[in-house]
Amino acid sequence: MLEKPNIDDQLIVSCLKECHDLPIQTLTFLPLGADSNTAVYKAISKESAPYFVKLRRDHFLQASVLVPKFLHDQGIKQVIPPLPNRHGGLWSDLAPFKLILYPFVEGKNGFEIAPTAQQRIEFGKALKQFHTISIPTAFTEDVPNEIYTAVYRQETHNLLERFAKEEFQDPLSQQLAIFINRSRSEIQNLLEKTEFFAQELQAKQLPAILCHADMHGWNMLIDTKGQFFIVDWDTLVFAPKERDLMFIGCGLGGITPSAEEETALFYRGYGQTEHSPMAMSYFKYERVIQDIAAFCETILDSNEESPNRPWAFKTLKSIFSTTKTLTEI
């Protein structure tokens, strides 16, 4: 989240002391990420050691900390493990949040700095390890299954109707309405194709594996030494492998000189694999629809002074500007 949550810093400091036996010298909110249910901080201990503090509210997936801890323990170095509290747990209660503590990694994400060719190859290797490793079912009991939900398609359809009828008062909402109405035919085409693919894939029942499901450039962290990490495991889902692979080379995955080069480098690491073109298209389209719904909601439902609103509008426009038409990505 980009706005500091309504929780006193001292409560976080006290929780770190009580649950992790970690005295904190300074605590700084970091305005990162689009998820309104997640807030992150940088904490400096009294011994001057840096830590990354994550607060997660509403739906908390236990697998989001159990799985990366397991992956790191199995030698996948591109995963940052959560640090156990004094009782051995990987999260602590700080109502209405769960608090998770990590070592702090100084770096930039894949939208801020272009990964090198070698990093893209290593990214492919790391994702293949994740896709093929055997993870105990006890760690994934609360992970949902892909159901090709129509929730975001319906939300986007409702937004199109709203923008066609409603008059907005604040300038940014007015700009958004103009932008969406100009893009109406493109969005409707996207909705129709995605709905068709969803019905086809429900019937096909492709094999499902554990997927990260948010494998874009913001979730690739590159540190000052050139090591990269896959972060943010809150969206784990059992789905066809295309759920993760669709990010590669489609313009949603960060800075890249060309889609062809990005794809070739990734598969040098991942290894060649057969995939369903229909599933790749469905997951790309569905992600764009989800982003349209989420960014419009942020703009329309947030306080007019919220920094989330201009950021959401800029990001929404970038989705349309990175491709000729949305159904060609």
Backbone bond lengths (Angstrom), bond angles and torsions (degrees), N, CA, C in turn:
res aa  C-N    CA-C-N  psi(-1)  N-CA   C-N-CA  omega(-1)  CA-C   N-CA-C  phi
1 M - - - 1.443 - - 1.525 109.53 -
2 L 1.343 114.32 151.01 1.455 119.77 -177.71 1.517 112.69 -92.95
3 E 1.339 116.67 -18.45 1.456 121.27 178.63 1.523 110.57 -105.04
4 K 1.295 116.23 138.57 1.456 121.76 179.86 1.531 109.56 -62.39
5 P 1.332 118.07 130.20 1.465 120.19 -179.04 1.524 112.38 -70.60
6 N 1.307 114.16 161.60 1.461 120.01 -177.75 1.532 110.59 -83.73
7 I 1.316 114.70 70.69 1.455 120.85 176.14 1.528 107.84 -143.96
8 D 1.292 116.41 133.86 1.459 121.05 -177.04 1.520 110.80 -66.20
9 D 1.328 116.64 134.29 1.464 120.82 179.51 1.527 111.47 -56.31
10 Q 1.332 116.25 -34.90 1.458 119.64 -176.27 1.526 111.37 -64.78
11 L 1.336 117.35 -29.42 1.464 119.91 176.66 1.521 110.88 -66.47
12 I 1.333 115.71 -37.55 1.468 120.01 177.55 1.529 109.98 -68.24
13 V 1.315 116.02 -44.87 1.465 120.83 178.78 1.529 110.21 -59.80
14 S 1.321 117.19 -43.36 1.467 121.14 -179.94 1.516 111.46 -64.95
15 C 1.329 116.52 -39.16 1.470 120.47 178.70 1.524 110.70 -64.38
16 L 1.320 117.23 -41.34 1.466 120.63 178.82 1.526 111.07 -64.80
17 K 1.325 116.25 -36.63 1.465 119.71 178.28 1.520 111.02 -70.51
18 E 1.328 116.14 -44.81 1.459 120.38 -176.23 1.517 112.43 -73.53
19 C 1.325 116.63 -43.77 1.471 120.43 -173.24 1.525 113.62 -88.70
20 H 1.335 116.75 -31.60 1.467 120.20 -177.25 1.523 112.66 -114.41
21 D 1.325 116.51 0.59 1.460 120.47 -176.74 1.527 109.91 53.00
22 L 1.341 114.89 43.69 1.456 121.42 -173.85 1.530 109.74 -121.64
23 P 1.326 117.46 101.31 1.475 120.15 176.37 1.526 109.95 -71.27
24 I 1.332 116.70 130.25 1.461 121.89 -175.13 1.526 111.01 -107.51
25 Q 1.334 114.58 133.89 1.457 121.63 177.64 1.522 111.55 -89.09
26 T 1.347 116.62 -47.16 1.460 121.20 177.99 1.530 109.55 -139.33
27 L 1.332 115.60 149.20 1.461 122.14 177.77 1.523 107.40 -133.98
28 T 1.336 116.36 123.55 1.457 121.05 -175.18 1.522 110.31 -125.70
29 F 1.335 116.37 123.27 1.463 120.43 176.11 1.522 109.97 -69.35
30 L 1.353 116.58 137.68 1.456 122.56 179.27 1.532 108.93 -112.11
31 P 1.314 118.87 114.62 1.471 120.91 -179.06 1.529 110.95 -77.24
32 L 1.318 116.00 81.35 1.462 121.48 -174.91 1.523 110.41 -127.45
33 G 1.328 116.28 144.72 1.448 121.38 169.18 1.512 114.50 85.60
34 A 1.345 114.33 156.61 1.460 121.23 -177.86 1.521 112.59 -96.21
35 D 1.318 117.65 -7.30 1.457 121.10 -175.52 1.523 110.25 -78.68
36 S 1.329 116.81 115.60 1.468 121.27 -177.70 1.522 112.52 -74.13
37 N 1.333 117.35 -7.59 1.465 120.76 179.36 1.520 112.73 -99.50
38 T 1.321 117.31 2.53 1.457 121.38 -177.12 1.527 110.41 -127.92
39 A 1.328 116.39 126.84 1.460 122.11 174.75 1.522 108.59 -122.39
40 V 1.323 116.71 143.23 1.464 119.97 -177.77 1.525 110.32 -129.56
41 Y 1.327 114.92 151.14 1.459 122.54 -176.82 1.524 109.56 -138.56
42 K 1.320 115.17 156.20 1.458 121.33 167.35 1.518 107.45 -105.71
43 A 1.323 115.55 124.49 1.460 121.15 178.97 1.520 109.20 -112.96
44 I 1.311 116.14 137.40 1.464 122.21 175.32 1.523 107.45 -113.47
45 S 1.319 115.73 121.33 1.457 119.89 -179.51 1.524 110.51 -74.09
46 K 1.302 115.68 168.93 1.466 119.77 178.50 1.517 111.84 -68.27
47 E 1.343 116.82 -13.65 1.466 121.22 173.38 1.527 110.79 -93.44
48 S 1.360 116.58 8.91 1.469 124.19 177.53 1.522 113.68 71.98
49 A 1.321 118.05 17.98 1.464 121.00 176.50 1.532 109.37 -86.79
50 P 1.354 118.27 134.86 1.463 120.54 -179.12 1.535 111.81 -88.23
51 Y 1.312 115.93 145.28 1.459 122.52 177.51 1.522 109.14 -136.81
52 F 1.329 114.48 155.14 1.459 122.52 176.53 1.525 107.28 -108.49
53 V 1.331 116.36 121.17 1.462 121.80 -177.42 1.523 108.85 -110.21
54 K 1.310 116.12 128.05 1.459 121.37 -179.75 1.524 109.72 -117.99
55 L 1.326 116.13 130.10 1.459 122.19 174.21 1.519 108.18 -111.14
56 R 1.322 115.66 126.20 1.466 120.99 -178.70 1.529 109.35 -124.89
57 R 1.345 116.70 124.75 1.457 120.04 179.74 1.531 110.27 -117.52
58 D 1.340 115.03 174.67 1.456 122.90 -177.03 1.534 109.18 60.76
59 H 1.341 117.50 -126.26 1.463 118.64 -174.07 1.530 110.46 -73.47
60 F 1.326 115.78 112.75 1.465 121.21 178.12 1.517 108.98 -110.39
61 L 1.319 115.91 119.31 1.452 122.61 180.00 1.523 108.71 -91.84
62 Q 1.322 116.97 112.12 1.459 119.20 -179.38 1.525 111.35 -60.05
63 A 1.315 116.01 -33.19 1.466 120.07 178.30 1.519 112.20 -60.79
64 S 1.339 117.66 -22.98 1.466 120.65 -177.67 1.519 112.40 -66.12
65 V 1.334 117.62 -17.95 1.463 120.75 174.27 1.526 111.58 -112.38
66 L 1.337 116.84 -32.22 1.463 119.77 -179.97 1.529 111.68 -67.52
67 V 1.329 116.44 -42.10 1.467 120.20 -177.19 1.529 112.14 -67.61
68 P 1.352 120.05 -51.20 1.474 117.70 178.85 1.524 113.52 -61.60
69 K 1.333 117.86 -33.24 1.471 119.69 175.86 1.518 109.93 -63.15
70 F 1.323 116.83 -43.87 1.466 120.97 178.67 1.533 110.49 -63.47
71 L 1.322 117.45 -45.16 1.466 120.98 -178.64 1.525 111.04 -60.87
72 H 1.328 116.60 -43.34 1.463 119.62 178.72 1.525 110.78 -64.78
73 D 1.323 116.67 -41.97 1.465 120.47 179.58 1.522 111.89 -64.29
74 Q 1.348 116.73 -23.79 1.463 120.82 178.33 1.526 112.30 -87.74
75 G 1.335 116.79 4.97 1.456 120.51 173.99 1.511 115.34 98.19
76 I 1.344 118.31 8.00 1.459 119.70 176.36 1.528 107.08 -84.09
77 K 1.304 115.85 96.61 1.461 122.27 -169.96 1.521 112.93 -72.74
78 Q 1.337 117.36 -12.18 1.463 120.38 -179.04 1.530 112.59 -83.40
79 V 1.318 117.12 10.30 1.457 122.08 178.20 1.526 108.95 -116.71
80 I 1.325 116.88 129.97 1.468 121.96 178.80 1.522 108.15 -88.87
81 P 1.337 118.60 119.64 1.462 120.17 -175.64 1.523 112.20 -82.46
82 P 1.333 118.31 143.17 1.460 119.94 170.72 1.523 110.06 -67.70
83 L 1.314 116.02 150.59 1.463 120.93 -179.12 1.525 109.85 -94.08
84 P 1.323 118.31 132.15 1.466 120.16 -179.02 1.529 111.94 -68.01
85 N 1.336 114.76 148.74 1.459 118.85 174.34 1.525 109.69 -82.10
86 R 1.309 117.66 -176.41 1.467 121.37 -174.04 1.521 112.64 -65.75
87 H 1.349 116.86 -15.64 1.462 120.51 178.34 1.531 112.07 -100.72
88 G 1.320 116.35 3.50 1.460 120.82 179.34 1.514 114.28 90.42
89 G 1.335 117.58 -4.38 1.460 120.62 178.34 1.516 111.72 -77.44
90 L 1.328 115.89 158.70 1.459 120.97 -178.33 1.522 112.67 -99.17
91 W 1.317 117.62 -0.38 1.461 121.57 173.52 1.516 108.58 -149.25
92 S 1.340 115.20 159.57 1.460 121.83 -179.24 1.522 108.62 -130.68
93 D 1.316 116.74 149.98 1.459 121.68 -179.70 1.523 110.70 -82.86
94 L 1.327 115.26 129.10 1.453 122.77 173.80 1.529 105.62 -144.49
95 A 1.323 115.61 76.70 1.460 122.50 -170.15 1.535 111.79 -49.82
96 P 1.362 116.60 134.29 1.468 128.71 4.65 1.524 113.50 -90.40
97 F 1.335 117.38 21.39 1.458 122.05 -175.25 1.527 111.83 -109.06
98 K 1.329 114.42 162.88 1.453 123.34 159.81 1.520 106.39 -104.11
99 L 1.309 117.49 134.69 1.465 121.85 179.46 1.517 108.92 -103.95
100 I 1.336 115.87 128.69 1.466 122.14 177.48 1.524 107.82 -125.10
101 L 1.330 116.23 134.80 1.463 122.12 -176.84 1.524 110.34 -111.59
102 Y 1.337 115.69 136.12 1.464 122.27 179.64 1.535 109.27 -132.41
103 P 1.321 117.42 157.92 1.466 118.66 166.35 1.523 108.28 -64.91
104 F 1.316 117.23 146.46 1.467 120.30 -179.09 1.524 109.36 -86.67
105 V 1.335 115.26 128.88 1.464 121.39 177.61 1.521 108.16 -112.75
106 E 1.301 116.92 116.02 1.474 122.17 179.09 1.517 108.48 -79.01
107 G 1.313 116.96 124.33 1.460 118.73 -179.52 1.513 111.95 -179.44
108 K 1.335 115.64 -168.08 1.459 122.84 179.93 1.524 108.76 -131.38
109 N 1.343 115.29 154.39 1.458 118.19 179.61 1.526 111.64 -87.01
110 G 1.322 115.81 174.93 1.451 121.69 -174.56 1.517 114.86 -71.00
111 F 1.346 117.78 -5.84 1.458 120.73 172.42 1.525 111.28 -94.52
112 E 1.330 116.79 -15.87 1.459 121.33 -179.29 1.526 112.00 -94.96
113 I 1.317 116.64 -27.44 1.462 121.45 -178.19 1.528 108.08 -143.67
114 A 1.306 116.27 137.41 1.458 120.41 -178.72 1.525 110.30 -75.56
115 P 1.327 118.43 123.04 1.467 120.05 174.40 1.526 110.36 -61.12
116 T 1.313 115.80 146.49 1.461 120.61 177.55 1.518 109.76 -74.85
117 A 1.320 115.15 168.82 1.465 119.76 177.46 1.528 110.77 -58.95
118 Q 1.337 116.49 -43.47 1.458 119.97 -179.52 1.526 111.18 -64.79
119 Q 1.320 116.98 -37.66 1.463 119.95 178.62 1.525 111.40 -65.44
120 R 1.327 116.51 -35.69 1.463 119.23 178.10 1.532 110.84 -68.05
121 I 1.325 116.11 -36.84 1.466 119.56 176.73 1.525 110.04 -66.08
122 E 1.321 116.42 -44.49 1.463 120.75 179.50 1.527 111.58 -65.46
123 F 1.333 115.77 -33.62 1.459 119.99 175.38 1.521 110.14 -60.43
124 G 1.326 116.57 -44.08 1.462 120.29 177.21 1.519 112.08 -60.77
125 K 1.335 116.32 -42.64 1.469 119.99 178.89 1.525 111.21 -63.16
126 A 1.331 116.53 -43.27 1.466 120.44 -178.33 1.522 111.35 -65.05
127 L 1.329 116.42 -41.56 1.467 118.87 -179.80 1.530 110.75 -67.37
128 K 1.338 116.75 -36.82 1.470 119.27 177.39 1.530 110.33 -64.27
129 Q 1.329 116.98 -40.53 1.469 119.68 176.18 1.518 110.91 -58.56
130 F 1.326 116.11 -45.71 1.458 120.25 179.50 1.518 111.25 -62.34
131 H 1.324 117.09 -42.25 1.465 121.20 -177.17 1.525 113.08 -69.13
132 T 1.316 116.95 -22.73 1.467 119.10 -173.23 1.524 114.00 -112.53
133 I 1.326 118.66 -9.86 1.462 120.45 -178.61 1.524 110.25 -72.97
134 S 1.304 116.09 147.20 1.463 121.14 177.95 1.524 109.09 -88.51
135 I 1.325 115.68 114.86 1.466 121.54 -177.90 1.527 108.82 -105.85
136 P 1.323 118.77 128.95 1.472 120.53 179.53 1.528 111.60 -54.82
137 T 1.324 115.71 137.12 1.464 120.17 -178.21 1.532 112.13 -61.58
138 A 1.330 116.88 -24.41 1.469 119.57 178.92 1.524 111.41 -62.20
139 F 1.339 117.56 -23.84 1.455 121.28 -179.22 1.532 112.79 -87.45
140 T 1.317 117.62 -12.12 1.471 120.50 -173.62 1.526 112.71 -123.67
141 E 1.323 117.05 19.64 1.463 119.97 -174.53 1.525 113.20 -62.68
142 D 1.325 117.99 -30.63 1.466 119.87 -177.43 1.525 113.15 -99.36
143 V 1.339 117.87 12.27 1.464 121.12 179.38 1.532 109.06 -80.03
144 P 1.327 118.30 127.82 1.472 120.07 -179.99 1.520 112.61 -75.33
145 N 1.316 115.46 166.76 1.460 122.68 174.87 1.524 109.50 -102.43
146 E 1.323 116.22 147.41 1.462 121.24 175.75 1.528 109.55 -65.01
147 I 1.337 116.80 125.72 1.471 120.66 -179.86 1.529 111.32 -122.25
148 Y 1.316 117.82 7.57 1.469 122.11 179.10 1.532 110.84 54.51
149 T 1.307 114.99 47.96 1.455 122.06 -174.81 1.527 112.86 -58.61
150 A 1.323 115.11 146.83 1.459 121.46 177.05 1.523 112.02 -97.35
151 V 1.334 117.65 7.71 1.460 121.29 -174.45 1.523 111.96 -56.74
152 Y 1.324 117.22 -50.66 1.465 119.72 -176.38 1.518 111.71 -73.47
153 R 1.319 117.33 -30.24 1.462 119.39 175.50 1.525 110.24 -64.83
154 Q 1.324 116.25 -41.09 1.458 119.51 178.36 1.522 111.07 -67.70
155 E 1.333 116.79 -40.78 1.467 120.03 178.14 1.528 110.95 -60.67
156 T 1.324 116.08 -41.98 1.465 119.53 -179.48 1.516 110.72 -69.19
157 H 1.320 117.44 -38.44 1.470 120.98 175.47 1.532 110.21 -60.29
158 N 1.320 116.36 -44.15 1.472 120.35 178.68 1.526 111.68 -62.97
159 L 1.341 115.96 -36.74 1.461 119.93 177.98 1.527 111.11 -64.77
160 L 1.329 117.12 -41.11 1.461 119.84 177.85 1.520 110.96 -58.95
161 E 1.334 116.44 -42.02 1.457 120.03 178.10 1.532 111.02 -65.45
162 R 1.319 115.53 -40.59 1.460 119.71 -179.02 1.526 111.16 -64.38
163 F 1.334 116.46 -44.56 1.466 119.81 -178.87 1.527 111.75 -67.51
164 A 1.323 117.34 -25.85 1.458 120.75 179.64 1.527 112.03 -74.72
165 K 1.334 116.93 -24.49 1.465 120.51 -172.61 1.526 114.03 -111.84
166 E 1.333 117.04 -35.06 1.458 120.65 -168.33 1.526 112.36 -88.09
167 E 1.318 115.68 144.83 1.456 121.64 172.74 1.530 108.26 -104.18
168 F 1.326 115.96 132.27 1.457 121.07 -175.01 1.520 110.18 -106.26
169 Q 1.340 115.36 151.17 1.456 120.94 -173.89 1.523 113.56 -95.32
170 D 1.347 117.02 -42.30 1.463 117.50 -175.35 1.528 110.44 -83.35
171 P 1.315 117.72 149.64 1.475 121.87 -173.37 1.523 114.45 -58.46
172 L 1.337 117.84 -40.29 1.455 119.01 -176.48 1.528 111.13 -68.59
173 S 1.312 117.84 -40.70 1.464 120.72 176.71 1.525 110.89 -63.76
174 Q 1.334 117.15 -35.15 1.460 120.90 176.42 1.525 110.89 -64.79
175 Q 1.342 116.23 -43.08 1.470 120.21 177.18 1.522 110.73 -62.17
176 L 1.334 115.41 -41.45 1.464 119.92 179.38 1.527 110.63 -61.98
177 A 1.324 116.94 -44.06 1.466 120.46 -179.42 1.528 110.75 -60.66
178 I 1.327 116.76 -43.35 1.465 120.29 178.25 1.520 110.52 -61.73
179 F 1.319 116.18 -44.86 1.466 121.08 -178.08 1.529 111.37 -62.95
180 I 1.334 116.60 -46.97 1.466 120.36 -178.50 1.529 110.82 -66.51
181 N 1.314 117.96 -41.54 1.466 120.14 -179.62 1.518 111.51 -65.04
182 R 1.329 117.10 -34.90 1.467 119.86 176.12 1.531 111.50 -68.52
183 S 1.330 116.29 -27.59 1.467 120.98 -177.72 1.533 112.08 -98.26
184 R 1.325 117.20 10.99 1.460 122.07 -171.33 1.531 112.88 -56.31
185 S 1.312 118.22 -50.03 1.467 120.24 -176.32 1.520 111.22 -63.85
186 E 1.312 116.44 -37.78 1.467 120.84 178.90 1.527 110.70 -65.14
187 I 1.337 116.77 -42.24 1.460 120.85 179.79 1.530 110.62 -68.45
188 Q 1.323 117.78 -40.71 1.464 120.49 178.74 1.525 111.24 -63.38
189 N 1.321 116.46 -40.12 1.460 120.24 176.35 1.519 111.14 -61.99
190 L 1.330 115.18 -41.16 1.467 121.00 177.80 1.527 110.61 -62.04
191 L 1.323 117.39 -44.26 1.466 121.50 -179.90 1.522 111.29 -62.33
192 E 1.307 117.08 -42.96 1.465 121.07 -178.04 1.523 111.34 -65.57
193 K 1.324 117.23 -45.13 1.464 119.98 -179.79 1.524 111.24 -65.84
194 T 1.337 116.35 -40.01 1.460 119.61 -178.69 1.518 111.03 -66.41
195 E 1.320 117.41 -40.33 1.461 120.81 177.83 1.527 110.95 -63.04
196 F 1.311 117.17 -41.45 1.462 120.71 178.32 1.525 110.83 -62.55
197 F 1.335 117.12 -47.27 1.461 120.80 179.68 1.533 111.07 -62.89
198 A 1.319 117.03 -38.22 1.466 120.44 -179.53 1.524 110.47 -60.50
199 Q 1.308 117.34 -44.87 1.465 120.80 -179.84 1.531 111.05 -65.24
200 E 1.327 116.34 -39.97 1.470 120.20 179.05 1.527 111.18 -65.18
201 L 1.319 117.08 -42.73 1.463 120.76 -177.24 1.528 111.73 -72.19
202 Q 1.320 117.42 -32.79 1.463 119.71 174.58 1.520 110.52 -60.47
203 A 1.314 116.11 -36.79 1.467 120.41 179.69 1.525 111.68 -74.95
204 K 1.341 117.34 -35.06 1.462 120.91 -177.11 1.526 112.82 -73.52
205 Q 1.340 117.67 -34.38 1.461 122.79 -179.30 1.536 111.38 53.13
206 L 1.313 116.31 64.50 1.457 121.71 177.82 1.530 110.44 -64.24
207 P 1.344 117.53 151.71 1.475 120.21 178.59 1.523 111.23 -58.47
208 A 1.328 116.39 140.50 1.461 121.75 -177.98 1.524 110.76 -110.07
209 I 1.328 115.44 143.53 1.458 122.87 173.49 1.527 107.61 -130.58
210 L 1.312 117.15 172.28 1.456 120.21 175.99 1.525 108.76 -75.49
211 C 1.342 116.72 122.50 1.456 122.35 -178.35 1.525 110.83 -117.25
212 H 1.313 116.23 147.10 1.459 122.65 174.00 1.524 110.00 -67.58
213 A 1.338 116.45 -43.94 1.464 125.57 171.53 1.527 115.11 75.81
214 D 1.327 118.38 5.02 1.458 120.42 176.27 1.527 109.00 -146.52
215 M 1.312 115.56 49.98 1.454 122.43 -167.82 1.532 111.95 -89.97
216 H 1.335 116.12 56.30 1.453 121.31 179.09 1.526 110.89 -104.81
217 G 1.333 115.72 -179.89 1.454 120.75 -173.15 1.513 115.09 -62.19
218 W 1.350 117.76 -30.14 1.453 119.29 179.18 1.516 111.73 -66.07
219 N 1.309 116.97 -22.77 1.463 120.37 -178.78 1.525 113.04 -102.23
220 M 1.322 116.61 16.65 1.459 122.13 168.49 1.524 106.86 -111.14
221 L 1.299 116.90 111.87 1.465 122.47 -178.74 1.520 109.44 -102.69
222 I 1.326 116.23 126.16 1.469 121.97 -179.79 1.520 108.13 -113.42
223 D 1.341 116.38 118.64 1.460 118.77 -174.98 1.530 111.32 -83.78
224 T 1.329 115.75 179.41 1.459 121.47 -174.17 1.525 112.68 -69.32
225 K 1.339 116.86 -14.30 1.469 120.65 178.30 1.526 112.29 -98.56
226 G 1.338 116.87 1.22 1.452 120.16 179.13 1.518 114.38 92.05
227 Q 1.337 118.16 1.59 1.455 121.05 175.77 1.526 108.44 -79.15
228 F 1.328 117.06 138.40 1.450 118.37 178.32 1.531 109.62 -112.39
229 F 1.322 114.22 154.72 1.464 121.46 -178.77 1.525 109.66 -135.41
230 I 1.323 115.68 145.07 1.459 122.08 172.10 1.527 106.91 -94.09
231 V 1.331 117.38 122.80 1.463 120.87 -174.51 1.531 110.29 -122.50
232 D 1.338 115.41 172.69 1.466 124.56 174.50 1.532 111.88 63.72
233 W 1.320 114.73 87.20 1.466 121.50 -176.43 1.529 112.45 -103.62
234 D 1.323 117.20 25.15 1.465 121.09 -174.90 1.524 113.90 -74.92
235 T 1.327 117.77 -12.15 1.465 120.09 -173.69 1.530 113.01 -110.66
236 L 1.315 117.84 23.47 1.459 120.72 -179.80 1.528 111.18 -53.70
237 V 1.332 115.23 140.68 1.462 120.44 179.98 1.528 108.71 -155.89
238 F 1.322 116.31 146.69 1.463 120.32 170.88 1.527 107.33 -84.79
239 A 1.330 115.60 114.94 1.463 121.02 -173.86 1.526 108.93 -154.13
240 P 1.328 117.94 166.67 1.464 119.65 171.14 1.530 110.22 -56.35
241 K 1.335 116.39 148.89 1.467 120.85 -175.85 1.516 112.32 -58.72
242 E 1.332 116.87 -21.54 1.456 120.74 178.62 1.535 112.02 -62.31
243 R 1.330 116.38 -18.93 1.467 120.37 177.76 1.522 111.13 -59.47
244 D 1.328 117.17 -34.81 1.460 122.11 175.35 1.522 112.35 -92.31
245 L 1.330 116.52 -40.31 1.464 120.14 -173.85 1.517 113.08 -67.53
246 M 1.337 117.23 -21.16 1.469 119.27 -176.60 1.518 112.40 -64.52
247 F 1.331 118.20 -21.87 1.459 120.17 -179.47 1.527 112.65 -70.66
248 I 1.315 117.09 -22.06 1.459 120.60 -172.71 1.521 110.49 -76.14
249 G 1.339 116.02 116.79 1.448 121.50 173.43 1.513 115.90 78.75
250 C 1.353 118.29 11.46 1.469 119.21 -175.84 1.521 112.77 -104.00
251 G 1.331 118.13 3.60 1.449 119.86 -179.93 1.508 113.53 89.02
252 L 1.332 117.61 1.31 1.457 121.21 178.55 1.519 111.79 -106.63
253 G 1.314 116.46 2.67 1.452 118.74 -170.13 1.508 116.97 -106.87
254 G 1.318 119.49 11.73 1.457 119.93 178.26 1.514 112.15 114.94
255 I 1.324 116.61 -167.88 1.461 122.34 -178.53 1.526 109.36 -74.80
256 T 1.307 116.74 128.86 1.462 120.20 178.07 1.521 109.29 -150.55
257 P 1.343 118.66 140.50 1.459 120.11 179.78 1.521 112.67 -65.79
258 S 1.322 118.55 -32.83 1.457 122.37 176.64 1.516 108.68 -163.32
259 A 1.329 115.26 151.15 1.461 119.68 179.26 1.527 110.84 -62.50
260 E 1.332 116.40 -38.13 1.461 120.33 -178.09 1.530 111.10 -65.53
261 E 1.339 116.47 -43.28 1.462 119.67 -179.52 1.518 110.85 -67.34
262 E 1.338 116.88 -43.34 1.461 120.28 178.74 1.520 110.96 -58.89
263 T 1.331 116.08 -46.04 1.463 121.05 -178.16 1.526 111.08 -64.17
264 A 1.337 117.18 -44.74 1.462 120.94 -178.23 1.524 110.88 -62.42
265 L 1.322 117.26 -43.45 1.463 120.65 -179.41 1.529 110.86 -66.41
266 F 1.317 116.42 -43.87 1.465 119.99 -179.87 1.528 110.85 -58.29
267 Y 1.332 117.40 -47.03 1.467 119.95 -175.78 1.529 112.57 -75.81
268 R 1.327 118.11 -15.08 1.471 119.16 169.64 1.523 109.52 -64.15
269 G 1.322 116.09 -32.66 1.456 120.46 177.90 1.517 112.45 -87.71
270 Y 1.316 116.60 -44.38 1.470 121.16 -175.85 1.519 111.71 -72.06
271 G 1.333 116.39 -33.29 1.463 120.81 -173.86 1.518 109.31 93.96
272 Q 1.294 116.09 148.41 1.456 120.03 -179.39 1.522 110.14 -66.61
273 T 1.315 115.57 140.33 1.454 120.49 -177.95 1.517 109.35 -149.57
274 E 1.299 116.03 144.16 1.458 119.80 175.49 1.520 109.02 -76.05
275 H 1.317 115.88 142.88 1.449 118.85 176.38 1.519 109.78 -143.33
276 S 1.300 115.86 161.58 1.464 122.71 179.97 1.522 109.84 -87.72
277 P 1.330 118.53 115.11 1.472 119.99 176.84 1.531 112.02 -57.34
278 M 1.330 116.36 -35.56 1.458 118.97 179.33 1.522 111.35 -65.54
279 A 1.345 116.97 -43.08 1.460 120.31 178.95 1.524 111.14 -65.51
280 M 1.330 116.95 -39.19 1.466 120.00 178.04 1.531 110.10 -60.78
281 S 1.331 116.33 -45.15 1.456 120.32 179.95 1.520 110.90 -65.81
282 Y 1.333 116.63 -44.55 1.467 119.35 -178.64 1.522 110.83 -57.44
283 F 1.329 117.34 -50.33 1.463 119.60 -175.00 1.532 111.56 -67.61
284 K 1.340 117.93 -33.19 1.459 119.81 174.69 1.529 110.49 -64.42
285 Y 1.319 115.78 -49.72 1.462 120.18 -177.32 1.526 111.24 -64.12
286 E 1.326 115.68 -43.62 1.468 119.50 -178.55 1.521 110.75 -63.54
287 R 1.321 117.38 -35.63 1.462 119.92 178.38 1.527 110.69 -66.19
288 V 1.322 117.15 -41.19 1.455 120.15 178.45 1.531 110.25 -63.45
289 I 1.323 117.18 -42.19 1.467 121.46 178.27 1.526 110.41 -62.25
290 Q 1.306 116.25 -43.25 1.467 120.40 178.05 1.530 110.38 -60.31
291 D 1.325 117.02 -43.11 1.463 120.32 179.74 1.527 111.36 -65.85
292 I 1.330 117.13 -40.50 1.465 120.04 178.19 1.524 109.93 -58.65
293 A 1.330 116.56 -48.32 1.459 121.16 -179.27 1.525 111.28 -62.26
294 A 1.328 116.39 -45.49 1.465 120.52 -175.86 1.522 112.02 -67.67
295 F 1.337 117.27 -44.06 1.463 119.88 -177.58 1.533 111.24 -69.84
296 C 1.329 117.05 -38.11 1.465 119.33 176.60 1.521 110.55 -63.85
297 E 1.316 116.68 -42.04 1.463 120.22 178.44 1.524 110.86 -61.27
298 T 1.325 116.58 -42.17 1.464 120.24 178.94 1.526 111.12 -59.24
299 I 1.319 116.29 -43.43 1.464 120.29 -177.87 1.524 111.39 -69.94
300 L 1.313 117.25 -41.89 1.462 120.84 -174.00 1.521 113.18 -79.61
301 D 1.324 117.18 -30.18 1.460 120.33 -171.09 1.524 114.68 -105.42
302 S 1.320 118.15 -7.44 1.463 120.92 -179.32 1.520 111.18 -88.73
303 N 1.320 115.38 160.34 1.456 121.25 173.05 1.523 109.81 -58.18
304 E 1.327 116.67 141.25 1.471 120.58 -175.70 1.522 113.00 -57.92
305 E 1.323 117.56 -25.60 1.469 121.27 -178.53 1.521 112.64 -89.27
306 S 1.312 116.96 -1.72 1.465 120.36 -175.67 1.530 111.01 -66.41
307 P 1.354 117.85 132.43 1.471 120.56 176.17 1.523 112.32 -68.63
308 N 1.333 117.15 -13.78 1.461 120.24 178.17 1.532 111.40 -65.31
309 R 1.329 116.95 -31.29 1.459 120.89 -171.28 1.533 112.74 -67.28
310 P 1.344 119.92 -55.61 1.471 118.72 178.62 1.526 112.10 -63.48
311 W 1.324 116.54 -34.08 1.472 119.04 177.67 1.529 110.06 -64.00
312 A 1.333 116.79 -42.99 1.463 120.56 -179.53 1.529 111.15 -63.95
313 F 1.334 117.12 -40.22 1.467 120.19 -179.43 1.524 110.83 -67.04
314 K 1.312 116.64 -43.28 1.467 120.59 178.37 1.530 110.73 -61.46
315 T 1.332 116.40 -43.59 1.461 120.42 -179.11 1.519 111.30 -67.85
316 L 1.333 116.24 -39.53 1.462 120.29 178.04 1.530 110.88 -60.41
317 K 1.316 117.02 -45.95 1.473 120.12 -179.96 1.521 111.37 -63.64
318 S 1.325 116.34 -32.72 1.467 119.01 -179.22 1.520 111.59 -66.32
319 I 1.330 117.33 -28.65 1.469 120.69 177.97 1.519 110.03 -61.56
320 F 1.330 116.08 -41.28 1.458 120.50 -178.78 1.524 111.83 -77.23
321 S 1.320 117.65 -32.52 1.461 120.61 -174.45 1.518 113.42 -79.11
322 T 1.356 117.51 -17.03 1.475 119.02 -176.09 1.522 112.50 -83.78
323 T 1.336 117.40 -8.85 1.463 120.23 -179.27 1.519 109.83 -136.75
324 K 1.337 116.22 157.72 1.457 120.42 177.80 1.539 109.47 -65.71
325 T 1.295 116.17 -52.04 1.462 121.90 172.56 1.522 106.15 -138.20
326 L 1.309 116.18 151.44 1.463 119.69 -175.61 1.512 112.45 -61.46
327 T 1.320 117.86 -32.24 1.461 119.70 -177.54 1.524 112.41 -85.91
328 E 1.326 117.36 14.85 1.471 120.29 172.23 1.516 111.18 -108.27
329 I 1.346 119.44 -1.85 1.453 120.14 -177.09 1.520 110.07 -73.06
